[in-house]
């Protein structure tokens, strides 16, 4: 018997599996996160090898959009299900026309569909993926006991049953939209995935697991050592310290906080972008929506950095991070980033000048994380300077590395006078990863956590304090082998 008139996705997947084990919420949520990360990378790999400019897949998710990589948002159609739909009228300074108000959730490329309040599916997090290469369903569900279960399946029939359960709900809440959505699903035939796809997913999962397994090894070793201390080998000290770190409540709190903030912001941004697709909105409304989109994106990126920093602190080592390093076009990253850096500086009455060589080589890093980490670093840097300051960002070669230096320039324009020494800002530690700047009320990652982020993307950060300038930040990035003769 089902809990409701329609089966939940947990019930659909449970029927196809011989055993379903309940586990602690933390463990189930960890399984959900690493499986989403593996799914995201599998989709990126799949789309990167496809030679098509058309939409290449469909994602049904709840309670918020799950993937933010441009290659995915631009090539996948997304439908989000939520029991608490966002009300776009709350942002409107005028009465929205009825046609817009009643159809905002049925935009063709990104849609948001409501779930009934009594539907137990509203308490589940799920992701259904439909592509020409594979179909996949992932579900994180909570039991009445408070325990949680994570389930997933590549079986075409199981995914089809999951879609039927969702499709029936669409018929209840948005019958006019069902035919179009069903047609989208049927574009991707329910064929068994190539075994290589499942193997690749398994390999991506394994890349996410080192820190979890290290913590388990530490716990087992600790428990056994208390009984037979003379029969067990010594555990690596770096892993031991990691186990202590992972148990720190402030790190776990930061992870939870970043996740809880990021989820509603992603929903708000999705709704905002749906509204921006409308052709008949007044100019002043469009400008306000663009501000909302910008602010949401900025804060989502901040939360991504906080979450990544906390994740690194719970890893056995920085090298165990699952960040994949690839040849990265620094020129492309900077072209996208520099306007945002200059805009962030101008909002604080600062000026920012970037000095680049005529040609930029290819570095080895993670392009998405590199953009976020650099932007976060410059954002924090600009907050520490007084209004009227000038910042110079200079990129120069340094052997087999590329050096990116960030330094404030003297405010004294009269070269005959000595520049007034810059007093470093007052910073107070907040737990293991954060620092607080009382003068500005700014909370940001501390230097140690920021250095770990740069290490995770293949780089190195050096911070020097110079009395005449203030802090000077230098980032080193390794060059790709073919670019080392640059």
Secondary structure, DSSP 8 states (H G I E B T S, - for coil): --SSSS--HHHHHHHTSS----B-HHHHHHHHHHHHHHHHHHHHHHHHH---SS--EEEEEESS-----HHHHTTEEEEEEESS---GGGG-SS---HHHHHHGGG-SSEEEEE--TT-GGGG-EEEEEEESS-EEEEEEEE-TTS-EEEEEE--HHHHHHHHHHHHHHHHHH-HHHHHHHHHHHHTS------HHHHHHHHHHHHHH-HHHHHHHHHHHHHHHHTT-TTSS----HHHHHHHHHHT-HHHHHHHHHHHHHHHHHHHHHHHHHHHHT-SS--HHHHHHHHHHHHHHHHHHHHHHHHHHHHHHHTSSSGGG-----EEEEHHHHHHHHHHHHHHHHHHTT-EEEEE--SS--EEEE-HHHHHHHHHHHHHHHHHTS-TT-EEEEEEEEETTEEEEEEEEE-S---TTS----------EEETTTEEEETTTTEEEE-HHHHHHHHHHTTEEEEEEEETTTEEEEEEEEEB-GGGTT-
